[in-house]
Every structure is written in structure tokens, then in C-alpha cells.
Amino acid sequence: MATMTAAQQKAQAKAEYNAFVAACPSRKLLDRISDKWVTLILAALGSDGSHQLGADCAGEPRSMRFSELSRLLAGVSQKMLTQTLRSLERDGLITRTVTPTVPVTVSYELTDLGLSLHQMMRGLKTWAETHMDDVLANRATYDTRTT
């Protein structure tokens, strides 16, 4: 058996990532990025801040402070927002910048890796908003058949 360099081993492992396998690290990543708060945080950071009713989170990515994200993401607890931001920072999808002011200013911004994921997440959010009426109608039809 031939000896592989570290780069060759990494390339082989990458080629073998398979989210259908329970122990595959890509499954944990898929689990993380499919979380609703991750989707909404990436959509928020990847837009220009025009989040009025019906806005599709279009525009240029920008940094946001914790308090901005908290106000924008209705229903997220401070603990959940903190945990989600930390996990996104750990995965390299966002950066956290601390500015020494009084009080300290902390802002979050998408990295290049986060921007690459943002496009798909924005599409998923838009799909959910666009097709919600269809899904609700299908649920009602299903519920009347099964009760």
C-alpha cells in the first residue's frame, strides 16, 4: 500500500464526504446550516438592511450589531442568537469584530465562505415565503383527509 501525503489524505477524505453516512462530518455541517436561525442570520447579514414587509433581503452584504440582529429576528432569544453566532464564527461563515468603545461595539459580517452560502439560503427563505400559501392549502387538504 502506497503512503499518502497529508494533502493527498485530505483530498481523499474530501472526495469521500457523504452526508448520507451518519459519521460523516458533512452531516453535522448540513445539520447546522439547515437551522432556521442560521438561514435568517445569513439572509440578514447578506442584505442591505431593507427588511420591510415583503423585502427579499436583496442588496449588498453588510455588518450588523447584535442588537440589530436581535430586533430583526423576531422570536430569537438572546441565548439562541449568541450560540448561533458563535457556531457560525467557529465554522468561518461570519466574523466578529469588537470595537473598543463605551460601551463596547460588537458587529458581525459574512466571510467569503458565508457569502457563498448566503445565496442559497436567501433562495430558500424566498422559496418558503413564496410558497407558504400552497403549503398551508396542502396541509389543510391533508388534515381533512386524515381526520
N, C-alpha and C positions, 0 to 999 in steps of 0.2 A: 504494500500500500504506500502510495506516494505521500510525502509530507507536504502540507499546505502552509503557506504563509498566513499571517493573521488577516491580511487583506483578502486573500482567497477564501478563508474560512468565513469571513464576514459576508462576502459576496454570495457564497453558497447558502448561508443561513437566510439571507435576504431573499434569494430565489425560492427558498422553501417556506416562506411565511404563508400560512394558510389559516384564515380566521375560522374555518370550519373545525379546526383541531383545537380542543379545549385548552391545551397548554401553550398555544401559540401566543407570543406577546402582542401580535396584531389584534387578537381578540380583545385584550384589555384596552388597547387604544381605541378600537371600534366602540367598545362599551363607553369609554369616556366621552368620545366626540359625539355620540348619539344622545347624550343627555340634553334635556330641553334648555337648561341654563347655559350650557356651552354654546348651543345653537344661537340663543338670544344674545349672549355676550359677544360672540364673534360678529353677529349681524350689527350690533350696536357700534362696536369699535371699527367696523369696516364701512361705516357710513359717515355722512357729513353732519349728522345730528338733527336732521329734519325728520323728526319722528311723529309727525301729526297723524291723525286718523287716516288710514289708507296709504301712508307713505310706505315705500318698499325698501327702505334702507339703502337707497342708491346714494351715490356721491363718493367723495374721496374719504379714505380712512383717516381717522383722527384719534388722538389720545383723549381719554376721558378720566375724570377723577372718580374715586369710589362712590362718592355721594351722587354724582350724575348717573352712574350705572344703577345705583340703588333706586333712585327715583324713576328711572326709565323702565326698569324690570319689575313691574308690578307683581307683588306676591313673593318676591325672593327675600328670604331672611338675611340678616347681616352675616350670620354664621355660614349659610349656604353660599352666599356671594363670595365671602372670604375664601372658603375651601375651594370653590370652583376656580377663582382667580389664581390661587396658589398652584393648583394642579395644571392649569394652562401655562403658567410660568415655568413650572418644572418640565413640561413637555416641550418648551421652546416655542409655544404658539403666541405668547404675549411677553412683553417686557414690562417691568415695574420700575418706575422712576420716582425716586424720593428727592424732593427739593427742600432744602433746609430753610423753611420759612417759619413764621409763628402764626398759627400752628403749622406743623409740617404738611407739605402738599405731596400727595402720592397720586401718580397718574399711571394709566395702563394703555398700552398701544400694541397693535398687532405686529408681529415679526414677519419676515418674508414667508416663513413657513405657515404662520397664521393666515396671512393674506391668501396663500394658495388654497387653504381650506375654506376661507370665508366665502368664496364664490359659490361653492357647492352648498354651504349652509344657508346662504341668502336665498338660493334657489329652493331649498327645502322649506324654509319659512314662507316664501311666496307661494309655493305649491299648497301648503297647509291652509293659508288664508284664502286662496282662490277656490279650493275645492271643499271647503268646510260645509257649505250648503249641501253638496252632493253626499258627503259622508253622513251628515245628520239625517238626510232623507233615507239613505240606505239603512242606517241604524233603526229608524222608526219602522221601516218596512220589515226588517228582520225581527224586531221586537214584537210586532203584531203577529207574525207567523209562528213564533216560538212560545207565545203565551196562551 
